[in-house]
Structure formats: structure tokens, C-alpha cells
Amino acid sequence: MSLAELTRNSYQCGVSPQQWLGLCKLLVQQQDVGVDFSTTISNAILELYRLYPADPTLREYLQLALSDGLLSNAVFVSTFIRAARDPELQNGSTLDMLCRLALNTHYTSGLSPAGSIIPLADSQVSVLSKVQDALALLRIAHSLPPSNFHHLIISASELAILLLSCVTDMSQVTAAQAMIYLGDANDVLQSLRLSQELRQVLEGFVLSLSLLMGDDAKAVRDAQMLHTMQLTMGKNDVLGTNIETDTVTCGLLLQSLMACRTCDFGAGSDLEAVAIMTGTLRWTSWAPNVFCTQLLVAALTCVAQSSAKDDHESSFSLWRAFVVGRLPRLLFALEKTLEAHGTTEADWRAAMHAALLSLSQRSDLLAQCDVVARQGKGHDSGQDNNTLLRSLIREFIQQLLAAGIIEYTFAVSMDPMMVNDPRTRLQSEAFDHGCSIETYLDSKLTLDSSPEDTLLLLEKIRQEPGSHHCFAAVVQKRFTSHSTSLDLEHLSHLTRTLYHHDFALDILSLHLKISYLICNALEIISGYDCETVGDPQTAVSHLGDIVLFAEMVLAKFRVCFLSSECDCSLIFFVKISSPIIKDGKMYRTELLRCTSRIYQLDELSPEHKSAFATWYKAIFDSNSEGIDDALLRTTKPQILLQISATLFSQAALARQENRIDNDTLQTGMSYFLGPLLQWTLVGVIHAMLFEIGHRALVAPFHLAIVQTILCSPCCPVVVRRLCSPSCLRLLSSRRIQAFPQSPVLDISVIRATCFQTLGVNKDPSCKALEDHQISPATRWMDFPKQEIHEALVLARRHKAPRIDVTRCLSATSPSRFLDLLWSELSVASSLGEMETCRRLATFVLAMPRQLSSAPPLLPIFMYNVLPCLITAIDQQQATEKGMNTQLLVTIISSALTAALHIEWAVQTVCEEQRFVLGQPSAAVARRLAADLRAQKSNSSTSATILQRLGSSPAFVTNFPVFVM
């Protein structure tokens, strides 16, 4: 057992400092641990501090070792100031504790600094190296948020003064070294607010260096230029420059949270969203105030980029709902997570205050947000005067205050008018009723409310993002209780309310896992029967609203824009085949995905075949008496949903063969246009469209069925909304346009109905493909390249870029997409945009996504794409080869490091062990290192990558498999 293992095991097993010290001495005596055991002990404890910030027990370990002499203060100072450069150790309380311990040990020793904090035999070159480390610690101290609980700047200043006093003889220092030290010292003098004592000592140090170099001003300028280059190389390492004025990282993060809000790692998932934010914070190694500033700037940038219209994902209303209504609660949850790992509430509040102050200086950005807000409100006549007068930033500050992450006095100092800000309409109404907003909303969303009153209430909620969380909580509580008690009447009213108001679904998707509501709906739909129900017709109608709600949610949030060559029945449900897991139980969506499937009669099970025969006779037989209660009681609604498409397919075939007449067909369709069966129509229409697409002119009655249903005033609006995109896509086909027009069949009427439903202002007689806003297959296949290109353009303009990776992977294979990404990034990096390329690539490779929608890209890149890239780079000319090799090194190191931090965050925050990126980052790194070592003798690029990764202390600390 080594000293490092002994120290780690002793601490984790709760061994007291005295017992640990005795065990260390025993191990030193019994084993030949070498003369460097003091360094080993110091590094082992510092390593534990990375995992357990500011831990008092570790401090006792260090203090006892220092007082006993097992650990010399000089060794401790040397290892500590070097380790302080590691972002994982950059916690204010931890660094102050360690720095103060070294200082107290020196002061109580009675020795001079040369002999206490540095060894007597240390060369002046080594001392100057320690001075550089001390100045780096000073920079770190100034970058961390101030706190009343530690005084790191004071402690770091004292340590720097002591180390500078040890610089006595510079005769060993070369001119090049003096240039670097001079530039370093000048940078600190010019950029930091120093104590008078430190400034005097540092100015004397600068003067000594200047005298050593001579009075040549050009030499001094050259020294500063050389030092700047050296600093840049040192900071870059292979992990990047960590720019603190970057909006790309947080822009991609927020765009992903919004675009994937219904997935596991979207805005609607509390723990997973916080885990992603935590992992991003650790990966960037930004101080909390820097992270908060970048996040808020990126959030308002997204708002400024949004559209005033509410007809698509980038609408202002949706981004306002997220930034004002959702982001403050995520930030509060992030604060609680960070508090568990050493960040105090005071630190976080100070960071938020600093971020808001910085944001208030961005008058250009705030003005852009106000412009978009005014445009959006100009389209909305329902806005009241209070809402019109309330600015976005004021709403945001109010919600931050309500979440408890900023102080009231600070909020008022930011916006003094907030004191006189009138209540919103919902707040006033709830106050008048003497209750909270949540209780007030709960009392209003009842069966007693008229549709008009409910619509008015939902409009008020839409206008007030502060109420969105309460609304989502009420819906979730209602949905769960009604589902558990099988109260179909109340659940039907709730689901009908939701699917008629599109923005209500958006609100839910931002604040809860809306897929869990689908699970409740699926459980009811799959298990319900009417055998013991008193009024089966009413029960089936109520169940139908639940079916339509589930279909609407699945279509709205999982839609995939396929090319016109694809199967129309798959337009909406292509990405829903995977199960939803809730509370350890698996819920499959095939029940709703397969409603458009047309079965051959011999494919049906005996139960389904019996139901089909009975229902076909009841609906499409002229001698039938129609549907009665007995028929409804003997057929499970799930079975009826599954056979409806087959019923219509057989009826259309029978009409074509003149086995039934037109009146019989029309009578049968009339049953489905009533409240009793209209919930089955989505599957029926998609099935008819599928048949038309494959049979064209041989399916005239199928198109007549579509026209009759869609154009009927009895057809529910939600059915039209779900079917209109597929219908327009099909009607754009030249084969379909060849259908002969007749008094009873008019394609332009169908198109007009679809356009009206979707709110598209188009001439239904126009037959051009592009008139339907449907891209040809060739343009669809170009989407991934266009998406990457547009992300780079937005990044160049300091906007918030977005890459919809899931949609890109629906157009091309993962390897092809990664090849496209590399091609675009290679060009961008040659234009000097290396940092932007690093952040975009890291997002694509290391950001977790719904595994059922997109395969993990990090293993695919490392195992499949990277070897081909290395082979290609080996054949390139020197200049291009060097640039692309650097880009590869940067992407590999950054992506693996980000993956490691996100894995840790998911395991810590979500408290579960799962590999969200397909494989553990350590396993990916281990295989990559083995592959590079195997190829380094034949590939200069592999050898260079291996050498660069292995020479990065920060990277090797995380992935020791790359140690040279």
C-alpha cells in the first residue's frame, strides 16, 4: 500500500488524524517509500480536497503532519500553489484554508521565508517558478466571488510577498526567463487591485528585472509580447482558452434545454436539467459569477433572436415563458446542488447579483428584447395594460426574487420602480379571493367553468409566466388524481381543455415531464372497458378526449419533418416507438403509433377478428340497426382504436367493388364524425393517406373518405391539426394531382381546409411543391450541413447558436453527420475560430440526449470517425496537417473532459448510476489511448495527438491512462 492509498483509505474510513499519522510513520519505516514521501502525502491530501472542499478533517491531517515534521511546509507550499491551478480545486474556502495553514505554519516556526516556505537549497530559478505560481493563485483569488467567510485575496497576497522576499540573486536568470517574469508581474500590477504592501514589493521585483534586462524599451516590449504568447499557450493547454466572454456554450445549452424540453435532459426534467447545468459549470471551470453572467446573457440573446409570432418553436412567447417562468427555478435548484459541494448561499447570491449588474450594462441586448416584446404584444390584443408596461427584465428580476436567489434590497436597487409595480391580473384575482395563485387556478379549472371562461383563464396564464409553474402543478395533481380514481369525466374535461389550447401544452412541457402524463393516459386507454359502466356511450366519448390528448402531445413534441417520399403514416410517430419509463415501469406508445395500420383479416387475433366483424356489420351494413350499448360493452376501446383503420380500408374496397353503395359508406362515416367515435379518426385518415400514396388513381374512394371527414363541420379541430400536414404533403404529389375532379371530389377543397387549420395563407389552387413549404428530399438531406453552417454563423455574430442533432440524425447516419461536422469545423478553425469549433464539437459529442432518438455520438466519433480522420490528416501538407491535428487534440480533450464532468453531475444530482453518453468517459479514453499507441509508429498524427494529450497536466489528471 502506498502513502497516497493509505491517506485516502484512512480519510474515507474515518480514521482520526493521530492514527493516520502513526500509520504513515510506520509505513515510512517499514517500506522504502523514497525521500519524496513528503510530496506524496501533500498531493494525496490535496487530491482529496478536490472531492471534499474545505473539509476540516483534511485540514487536521495537514496541520498534524506539518507540526510533526512528516510534511515540510516548503513542500506543502510548492505542491499547493501548483495544484491551485486546477479548476477542481478552485473553491474560495478551500484555497483560503490551505493558504492560511501554510502562513500560520511559517509564522509559528520562527524561521525566515527562505527555509520555511522554500527549501534553503532551492535555486533562484525554482524560487521564481514558485513566484509565478503564487501570482497565478492571486489571479484565481480575484476571479472568485468575494465572501464574508474567507479572505483568500489577503492570504494569497501575504504568501506572494513572502515568496518575493526569497528572490535575492537573479544572476542565474536568462534574458528570456526575465522577459516572461517581467510580463507576468506587469500583468498582475495592471489588472488586479493589490494591497499597498504587495504593490510595493512587486514593483521592486519589476524594477530588478528591468535592470537585469537593461533600459532598452524595445526589449521590454518584446518581453511582454513573448510573455503574452507563453501565457496563451499555458492557458490553452489542450482544453481550450476558457474564454469568459463566451455565449456559445450557454447558448447551445439553453437552446438544447428548450428544443428537447420533453426529453430526459430538457427543461421539463428538474434533476437532469440541473445536472447538465452543473456539468457545464464544472467543465468550463468558470467562477459562479462568470457562469451566471454568461447564462443570463445567453438567455436574453435567445429572447432577442426569437420571433414575435407565436407559430413556431422560436416564438417570443415561448422563450419568455422559459426565461421568466422556468429559468429562475432551475437556477434555484442549481444553487441547492452547488451548496452540497461547497458553494454557500451567500456565494451564489453574490454571483447572481454580479451577473445581473453585468446584464444591466448590456443596454443593446435589453433594447433588442424590448423590440421583440413590443412586436409580440402588438399582435396580441388580449394583453392588459399592466402586462404591456412590464418589461422582460423586470419580470425576470421579480421571478428571481420570488425564487429566493436574489435579495429584495438588491432587486429594488436594480429597478426602483418595481416597488410600485402593480400586481398582475391573476395575482389580483387570487388576492381578492384570499388564496394563493395555485389554489385559485385549482378552483377555476373545473367542470363548472364554461369553455369561454376557461379560455380566458388560459390566456391570462399565458401572459403571466410567473403563474406557469403553479398551472403546471395544478394540472399534474389533477391528472394524477383523476387517473388513479378513473374519473373519466373530470379527466376528459382537463385533457380537452389542454389539447384545445396549444400554449398550455408548451407551459406543461417546460415545467414537468409531460411524457409522464402520457403514461397515465396509456394506462387508462389500454386497460379500460365498458362492461360495468352505466352509460358506455358517454364513457367512450370521455375516453376519446384522453386519446386525442395523448395523440396531440406525441405529435406536437415528437414530430419529425420527413421528406415527401416517406410513408405518410410515419410522419408524426416515427420517433415514438421507444418505451417511456416511469417509476421503473415501461409504457409503450405503439398503441397510438399503430392506429393507422391496416391489417389483413388473417393477421387479426380472434378477439380483434370478432370485434371487426361485429363493428363492420353494425356500421357498413345497410340492414344494420347501428351501434348500441351492448356492442360498446363487448368491445374494449383499445381494440376499437386498433381496428378502425382496417374498417375503413375494407369499406373503401367494398365501395370500389360495388358491394356497398355510397349512402351506406356515408352513413358509416357519420358514426365516426359524432362524439362517440371521432377520437379514432386520426388513425383512419392517416391510413387512407397511406393507401392513396401507394395506390394513387386506384384508390379514389379513399380520397373521398378523407375529404368527407376533414371537410365536415363535425370533424374535431384537433383531428384536422394532426392530419393536415400529412395530407398537404400527399396532395403535393403529381400523381395525386392527376385525380379527375368531380362535384363530390375536389382536392383544392381539402387543401383549403388544411391551410385554414394550420393558419397558412396559401392559395389552395396552387400546386407547386414549394408552395406547401415542404422541402424536397435533396434539400432535406442538406439539412445537417446547413444546420452546422448556421450555428457557426450565429456564433460569429455573438448570437446563441443551435444545432438540432436529433433532427440531423434523422436525415443522415451518425458517422456521416460527424464527417460533415468535421468538414465545417476544419474550415472554421483555419479562419481562426478554434475556440468556437471546440465548444460546438463538445456540445455535439458530450451533451446527453434521448437515447431512443439519437445514438451517443462520443463513442462513434472516437471509434469510427477519428481513425479515418487521422489517416486523412497523415496525408496532408504540413500547414494544414498542423492545424487539423491541433483541432483534433482540442476536440478530443474538451469532449472527454466535458463528458467526465457531465457523468459526475448526473450521478451526483440524479443519484443514479447510468451512462448517459453510451459508455463511461474513462472507458472511451482507455480505448482511445490504446488505439493511438498502437498506431503511433505508423501515424505521425496519432503520435502527436498522444504526446499533446499526455503533456497536459489537467487532462492527464482526469484521464491518467494518457500518462507518457
N, C-alpha and C positions, 0 to 999 in steps of 0.2 A: 504494500500500500504506500502511495506517495504522500507527501505532506499536503498536497492540494486535495487529494481524496479524503485524507484524514480530517482536514478542516471542513470540507463540505459535508461529510457524513456526521461529524460532531455537531455542527450547527443544526442540521436538519433533524437530528435525533434529540436535540435539546440538551446536549452536554454542556455543563457550566464552563465559563471561561477558565477557571482554575484547573478543572480536569483536562480541558483541551490543551492547556499549556503544558501540563505534566506529560500528556501523551506525545506532544510534539517533541519535547526534550528527550523522551525515551526513544522515539523513532530516530532522532538525530544521532543518539548514542549507538543504537543497535545497527543502523544501516548507514552505508556510505552515501549520504544524500548530497554530498558535494558542498563546496564553500558558498554556493549561491542559494542556500536554503532560505535566507532572509528574503530574497526576492520572490521565491516561490510562495512563501507564506503571505507576503503582501499582495501578490497578484491573485492568490486564491480568495482572499477576503474581498478584494475589490471586485472580483468576478461575482461574488455573492451579492454585493451591493447593487449590481445591475438588476438582479431579480427581486431584491428586498431593499428598496430605497430607504435611507435614513434609519435603518434598523438599529436600535440601541444595543442589542446583544452583540452585533458585529462590532460596534464601537468598543464594547468592553473587551472583546477578543484583541482588537488592535491596541487598546490602551495597556492591557496587561502584557502583551508581547513587547511593546515599546519600553515599558517601565522595567521589565525583567531583563531586557537586553537581547532577547531572542531575535527581535527585529530592530534594526538600527533605524534611527529617524532619517538619516541620509538616504537609505534605500527606500524607505516609505515615501519620502518626498519625491524622489525620482520616479518611482512607479506610479504614484498618484497623479502627478501633473501630466504624465504621458497618457495615462488611462482616461483622464478627464476629457480628452479629445473625442472619446467615443460617445456618440449621441445617446446611447442607452444609459450612460452614467450621468447625463446632464440634467440632474434634478437639483434644484437650488438647495434644498435642505441637506441632501446627501453631500454635495460638494462643500458646503459650508462646514458641516460636521467634520469631514475629513481634513479640510484646510485648517480649521481651528485646532484639531487634535495635533497636527504637525507643529503648529505655532506654540501651543501650550507645552508640548514636549521640549521644544527648543528653549523656551523661556525658563522652564524649571531645571534645565540641565546646567545652567550657568556657563555654558560654552559659547564661543563665538560662532557665528554662522558657518564659517569655514571650519568644519569639524563636527558641526551639529546637523545642519541641513544639507551639507555636501561633504563627501569624504575629504580628508586632508590631502590625499594623494591625487585628487581629481585634477585633470589638466584644464587649462583655461578654455580650450575648445569644448570640453564636456560641460563646463560651467555655463558657457554661452548657449549651448544647446538647451540646458535647463531653463535659462532665462527666456528663451523663445517659448518653451512650454508654459512658463509662468505667464507670459504675455498673452498666449492663447487662452489660458484659463481666465485671464482678466476680460478678454473679449466675450467669452462664454458668460461670465458673470453679468456683464452689461446687457447681453441679449436675453437673459431670462427675466421673467416678470418680477418686479420688486415684491417683497413680502415683509410683514412685520415680525415674522417668526424666524428669519435668518438674516444675516448680514454678510452675504457672500462677497460683495464688492469690497467691503472693508477687509475681510480676511484675505482675499486674493491680492489686494494691494499691499498688505503687510508682507505676504510671502514674496511678492515681486521685489520689494525693497530689500529684503534680506538677501535674496539671490543676487541682485545687482551689486550689493556691497561685497560680494565674493569675487567680482571681476576686478582683478588687480593688475594683471600683466597681459597685454594684448600682442606681445611680440610674436606669439605662435599663430596669430590670426592672419590668414591670407587676405589679399585685397578683395577677392571675390566673396569670401565669407563676410568681410566687413561691410560690403555693399548690401548683402542680404540682411545683416543685423541692423544696419542703419535704416533701411527701408521699413523693416518691421517696427522699430522703435518710433520712427516718424509717423507711421500709420496709427499707432496707438495714441501718440500725442495729439494728432489732428482729429481723430474720430471719436475718442472717448472722453467723458468728463472725469478727470482724475483728481485725487486729493492733492493738496499743495505739496505735501512731502514727497509723494511718488513722482509728481511732475518735476520737482527739482532734481531728484535722483536720476530720473530718466533723461532729462535734458543734459545733465552731466555726462551720462553714458553716450548720448548722441554726439556731444562735443568731442569726447575722446575718440570716437570712431572717425569723426570728420578730420581731426588732427592726424590720425593714423593714415588716412587716405590722401591728405593734402588739401589744399584750398581750391583745387580745380572744380568749379561749379559743374562743368560737364561730367566729370567723374561722378559727382553726387547724383546728377540726373540719371546717368547710366545705371548707377547703383539702384536707384528707385525703380527704374524700368525692369531691371533684371529681377529685383525682388518681387515685383508685381507678377511677373511671369512665373516665378517659383511658387508664389502663393497660390496662383491659379492652378498650377499643376498639383500642388498639395491638396487643395480643397477638392478638386475634381476627383482625385483618386480614380477609381473606376466606377464609382457610384453616382457621379454627376456633381454639378456645382451647387445643388440645393438652393436655387435662387429664391429669395424671399419676396419677390415681386411677381410671382407666377400665378396666373389664373387658369392655366391649362389643367393642372392636376385637380383642383377643386371644381372647375367647370365640368370636366369629364365625370367626376364623382357625382355631382348634383344632377347632371343630365341622365346618368345611369339610374340614380335613385328614382327619378321621375319616370323615365321610359319603362323601367322594369318594376314599377311600383306594386304590381300584383304578384311578383315572383318572390322567391325566398329572400333575395337580397335587395329588395326595393323599399321604397318609402313606407309602404304599409306594414312592413315587418319591423317591429321595435328593436328586438335584440340584434338581428342580423344587420340592420342598417347602422346601428351604433357600432357593431363590430367592424364594419367596413370603414367607418369614420375613424375609429381607434387605430386600426391597422394603417390607414393612410397617414395619420398623425405620426405614428412611430416610424414609418418608412421615410417620410420627408425629414424627420428629426427637427421639425420646426418647434420653436417655443410655442406655448399655448396662445400667446398674444398674436404671434405671426400666423398661426394656423387659423385662429378665429377671424383675423383680418382678411386673409385670403378667401376663406369660406364665405364671408359676408359680401365681399366684393364680387366673387363669382356668382353668388345668388342674385344680386341686383343686376349683374351683367346678363344673366339668363332672363330676368324680367325685361330688361331693356331690349333684348333681342326678340321678345315674344311678339305675337300678332294681336292686334286689337280685336280681331274677330274671334268668336268662340266656336269655330267649326273644325278645329284640329288640335293635335297634341301640343302645339307650341302657343296656345292661346294665352293671352294675358291673364284671364280669369283663373286658369289652371295654375299658372306659375304664382300668381298672387295667393291662391289658396295654399300652395305648398310653402312659399317663403314666409307668409304671415301666420298661417294656421298650423303648419306642421313642423317647420324647421325649429322654432323655439323649443318644442317638446323633445325633439331629437337632441338638441344641444343640452337640454337639462339632463336627459338620460346619459349623454356622453360625459357630462360633468360628474355624475354619480359613479360612472365606471372609472374615470380617472382618479377620483378620490380614493378608490380602493387600491390604487397603485402609486400613492404618494403625492398627488396634486391636491392641495387643500381648496376648500370652498372660496377662501379669500383670494388664492392664486387665480382661480378660474374667473371669479368676478372681475379681478383686475385685468385679466386677459380680455374679457368681453368689453369692459369699459374702454380699454385701449383700442380694440377693434372698431367700436362704434365711433370713437373720436376720429380714428383714421378714415372711417367711411364718410363721416360728415365733411371731410375735406374734399371728397370726390363730387364736387358740385356738377360736373359734366355728366357723371353717371346718374346722379339723382334727378337731374333735369330730363335725361332720356327716359327714365322710368315714369316721370310725371307726364311726359308727352304721350307715351303709350297708354297710360292710365286715362288721360283725358279722352283719347280716341276711343278707348273701350267704353267709357261711360257715355260718350256721345252716341254710341249705338244702342244704349240701354236706357229706355225711357222710364224703367221701373226704379231707377236709383233715386233715393230720397236725398234731401238737401244735406243732411249730416254726412252721408256717405260721400257725396260729391266734394265736400270740403275737407275730408280726412285724407291726408297724404299717405302714401305707401309707407314711408319711413316712420311716420308717427304710429301707424297701425303696428308696424313691426316692433317698435320700442315698447308699445303697450303690451304686446304679447310676450316679449322677453321679460318684462316686469311681472306679468301675471304668472309666468313660469317660474319666477323666483331666481333668475340668473343675473339680474342686474338690480341695483339698489334704487329706491324711489328718488332719493336726492339727486342721484346721477341722471336718472331719466328726466327729471324736471330741468336739470341744468342743460341737458341736450335739447329739450323742447319745452320752454317755459309755458307755451300755450296749451300744453297737454293738461294742465290743471283745470283749465276752463273748457276742455273738450267735452261736448255733450255726449250723453250715452247713446249707444246705437238703439235702433228700434226694438230689437229683441231684448236688450238689457232693460230698456224702459218698461216693456210689457211684462217681463219677468219680475221686475221690481214692483210694479203695480199689483201683481198677484202675490207678492210676498214670498217668492220662491227663487231658486236658482234657475239658470237657463236650462240645465239638463232636465230638471223637474217640469219646467214649463213646456219644453218640447215634448216630453213624455205625455203630458196631458193633452196636447194638441194633435198628436198623430194617432187618432182613434177612429173607430168606425162612425162615430157621430159627426165627424167633420165632413163637410161637403167637399167634393173634388175641387171646387173653386177656392175654398178656404185653405185646403191642403196645398194647392199650387201656389197661393200667395205666401204661405208659410215657407215653402221650399225656396221661393225667390228671395225672401228675407235672409234665409240661411246662406244662400249662395253669395249674397252681397257682404256678409259679415264673416270673414274667415275665423275670427275668434270663437265663433259658435260651432265650427265644423267638428271639433273633437267631441263636443257634447252630443251633437247629432249622431255621429258615428257610434258613440257609446250607447245611446238610446236604441238605435237600430240593432246593434249587436245583442243587446239584452233582450229586446223584443223577439228577434229572430230565434235566439236560443230557447227562450221560454215557450214560444208558440210551437217550435219544432218538437220540443220534448213532450209537450202535452198534446200534440197532434191537433192543435186548434187551427184547422184549415181556414176558417172564416177570417180570423184576425191575420193569419199569415198571408192569405190571399190578398187582403186589403193592403198590407205592408208591401208585398212584392209588386203589386200592381202600381202602387204609388212610386216605387223606385224605378221600374222599367219605363214609366212614362216621363220621368224627369232625368234626362241624361246626366246633368251635372251632379245630381245626388249620388250616382254611381261613382263619379270621379272623386267626390268627397270621401266616400267609403274606401275607395282604393288607396287613398293617401293615409288613412288613419287606422286601418285594420287589414288583416289578411282576408280579403274578400273571397278567396278560394275556400275558406272555412265555411262561409255561408253556402257555397255550392255543395259542400259536403253534407250539410244539413238538408239541403234540398234533394240531393241524390238519395239520401237515406229514406226520405219520405216517398219520393217518386217510385223507387224500386220496391218498396215494401207495402205500399198502400193497396187495399182492396175495399170494395164496397159491399161485401156480403152482409155486414151487420149495420149498415148505415140506413137511417130512416129515409133520407131523401138523396138517393145516389146521383141524380142529375145535378143538384146543387153542389154536392161533394166533388164530382168530377170537374165541374166548372171552376171551383176553387183550386183544385189541384192543377188545373191548366194554367192558372196565373203563376204558380210556382215553377212550372215547366218553362213558360215563356221568360220568366225572370232569369232562370239558370241559362237558357239559351242566349239571352241578351248579354249577360255578363261574360260568358265564354266567348261570344263573338266580338264584343267590344274590346276586351283586353287581351285576346289571344289571336286576333285576326292576322292573317298572313296574306300580303298582296301578291298573289301569284300571277303568272302570265296567262294570257287568254288561251294558251294551248293546254292548260291544265284542266283536270277534271273539275267541273263546276261544283260538284258535291263536296269537294275538299277545300273550297275557297275559305270557309270560315273555320273549319275544325281540324285543319291539318296539324296544328301544334298542340292538340289537347288529348292526344291518345295516351299520354303517360298518366299514371295514377297521382292523385293528391293524397298526401299522408297527413292525417290529423290525429293527434293523441295516440300514435302508434298504429292506427287503423288505416287501411288503404281504400281509397274511393276511386273507382274508375269512371271515366267520363264517356266510355263507349256507348252507354245507354242513350246519350244525347247526340254523340258524334255519328251514330249509325242510323239515325231516324230517316235518313234519305236513302238507305239501302233498299234495293228492290230484290226480293227473294224469289227464287224458283220454288214452286209449291213443294217439290220433294226435298227442299232444304229445310223446311219448317219442322219444328218439333211437333209431336202430336197435339200438345196444348195450343201451340200457335196455329197449327193447321185447322184445328176445330174452331178456334176463335175466328180465323179468317173466313171459313165457310159460312159461319153464322152471321158475321157482320156484312159480308158481301151480299148475302141474300136479303138482309134487312135494309141495305142501303141502295143497292143497284138492281133490285128485282122489282119489276112493276107490280107484281102481285103481293109484295110485302106490305105489312102494316107499319113498318118503320121501327124506330128504336123505343124499347120500353125499359122499365126499371129492372125487369128480370135479366135482360141482356147486359145491362151495366153491372149488375151484381155478380154475374158469372164470368166477367172478363176483368182481369186486372188492368188498370190504366197503363202499366208498363208495357203489357203485351199489345194493347191498342196502339200505343205510340210506335211500336216496332213494326206493326203490320199495315199502318195507314198508307205508306208509300206503295206497298205492294197492292193494296186495294185499288188505288187509283191507276196503277200501271195496268192491272188486269181489266179495269173498267174501260180505259182508253183503247186497249187492244180489242175488247168486246165491241166497242162502238165502231172501230175501224172495220171489224168483220161483220158489222150489222147484226150482232147478236143482241144488242140493246139499242134503243132509239135515243135520240137527242134529249127528249123530255126526261127519260129515266136517268141519263147522265146528269142533267141539270138538277134533278130532284136530289140525287145522291150528293152532289156538291153542296146543295143548300143546307144539308145537315151539318156539314163541316164549317159553314160560314156562320153558324149560330154559336152562342156562348158555350154550348155543350162540348163541341169538338174542335173549335178554332185553334186550340193550343197544339194540334197535331200538324198544322198547315206548313210550318217551316220545313219539316222533313218532306212533306208532299211536294211542295214547289221545287225544292232542290232536286228531288227525284225526277220530276218532269223535265227540269232543265238538263239533267244528265242524259235522259233519254233523247231529248231533242238534239243535244250536242253530238250524240253518237249516231242518230238515225236521220236527222235533218228532215228532208221532204217526206220521209216515210213515217213521220210522227206528227201529222197535222193536228190530231185531236189533243195531243199533249200540250201544244202551244195554246190551243183554245182553252184548255183547263187552266193554264197559267193566267191567261187574260181574264177569264171569268173570276178567278179567285182574287188576283191582285187588284183588279179594277172595280171590284164590288165595294160599295159603301160599307158593307158589313165586315170587310177584311180588317182586322186589327192593325193599327199603325205600326206596332212593334213587329208584326209579321212582315209588313212591307219593308221596314227598315232592314230587317235581317236578310231579306231576299233580293232587294233591288240591286245591290252591287253585282251579284252573280247573274242576275237577269240582264243587266246592261252589258255585261261582259259577253254573254252568249249572243245577244242581239247584234253585237258589232261584227259577228261573223258574216262573211259574204254569202255563205251557204244559207244562212237563216234569212238574210235579206231577199233571197230568191223566192221565199214563200209567196204564193199568189194572194193578193189582197182580196178580201171579201167583206160583205157587210157585217159578218159576225167575227172576223179575224182581222185585226189592224195592229201591226207591230208598233206604229207610231203612238197609238193609244197606250200601249204597255210602257213604252219608253217615256212618254209624258208623265205617266203615273209614277214611275221610278224616279225621274228627275225631280218631280214635285216633292216626293217623300224625302229625298236626300238634300233638298234645298238647293239644287243646282239649276242655274238659269241657262238652260240649253234649249235649242230648237229640236224637238223630237223628230223632225223630218230629216235632219242632217245625219248622214250615215257614215261619216268619216270616223275611222277608228280613234284618232286622237281627240275627236270631239267628246268622247266619253271619259277622257283623262285616264285611259288605260294604255300603259306602255307596252310596246311590242316586246317579244322575248329578247330581242337583241339589246334593247335598252335596259331591260331588267337584268340581264347578265352583266351589264356595265355598272350596275348599282354599287357593288363593293368598291370598285376603283374610284367612282365618283364620291362616295361617302368618305373615303380616306383623304381624297384631294380636298374636299370641302372642309374637313376637320383641320387640315394644315392651313388652309386659307384663313379660317376663323382664328386660329392660334396666332398667325402673323398679324392679325388686326387686333390682337389682345382681347378677343371675344372668348366666349365659353364654347369650346368645340364639343361635338357629339359624334360618336361612332356607334351605330346600331349593329353590334356584332352579330346578334341573333338573326337579324334580317339579312345581313350579308351572307351568313352561312346557309340561309335558305336558298340563296341564288348560286352558290358555288361551294366547292368542297373546302374543308378546313385548310388543307395544305395549299390549295390554290389561293385562298384568301390570304394566307400568311406570305405567300410569294408576292402577291400584289402589294401587301403592306410593306414588305422589304423594298420592293422596287421604288415605291413612293418615298419611303424614308431615306433611301440611299441618295436619291436626287436632292431631297431637302437638306440632308446633312452636308452635302457638297456645297450648299449655299450658306453654310454657317449656322444651321438650325439644329445642331446636335442635341441641345437640351430639350427642345420641343419634341424631337424624334424619340428621345429617351422616355419622356413622360407618356407620349401616345402609345408607344410599344409596351410599356409597363402596364398601362391600363388594359390594353387588349389581352395581354398574356396572363396577368395576375389578378384581374378583377373577377370574383366568383360570379357565376351565372347559373340560371336554372339548368341543371344537367340534362333534363329532358328536352330542352330547346336548343342547347348549344354544347358540344363536347368541350372538355377542358383543353385549352389551347397551349398551355405551357408545356406539357409533355410532348404534344405533337410537334411543337416548334423545336424543342431540344433534340428529340429522337429522329424526326423525319425530315424537317426542313433544314435545320442547321448543318448537317453533313453535306447537303447539296450546295448550300451557300459557301461553305468553306472550300469545297472543291472548285467552285467557280471563282472565288477570290484568289485562290492559288495561281490561277492563270492570268490575272490582271496585271497591268503595268504598276510600277512602284507607287506612284502618287495615288492612283485610285485604290490600289490594294491597301495602302496605309490608312486611308480614310475609312474604307469599309470594314477593315479589321477593328479600328477604333470604335466604329458604330456597333459592331457585333459585341465587343467586350462590354461596352456601355449597356446595351440591351440585356445581355446575359446577367451581368452583375445586378443591375437595377431590378429586373423582373424577379430573380431568385430572392433578393433581399425583401422586396415588397411581398412576395408570396409567403416568406417566412413570417413576417410581421402580421399579415392577414390571418394566416393559420393560427398564430398565437392568440390574436384578438378573438377569433371565432370560438376557439376552445375556452378562452377565459370569460368572455362576455356571455356566450350562449351556453356555457358549461356542458359541452358535449364534444366528444372526440369524433370528428368527421373530416375527411379530406376534401375540402370544397373545390380544390383545383385538380382533382383526379388522383394525384399522388402527393405524398409529402414532399416538400421542397428539398428536404435532406436526401431523399431517395433520388430525386431528379438530379441534384448536384453530384451525388455519388456516381451515378451512371455517366453523367457528362464528363466528370474528371477522368473516369476510366477510358472513355472513348477518346478524349483528347490526348491522353498519354499513349494510347495505342497508335495514334496517327501522327504524333509529333515528329517522328523520324522521317516520315514521307510527306508531311504537310507543314510548310513554314507558318501558315496561318494558324493551324492548331497549336503549334509550339508557342507562337506569340500570344495567343489567347490564354493558354495555360500559364505562361510566365506573367502576363499582366494581372490575371486573377490572383495568382499566388503571391504577388508582390503587394497586394492591397491589404493592409492590416485589418481594416474594418470588414472587408469581405471574408477574409480567412477566419476572423473571429466567429463569424456566423456559420461558415462552411469550412471547418478545419480539414476536410478531405482534399482541399486545394493547396495545403501547405507544401512548399517546394522541398 
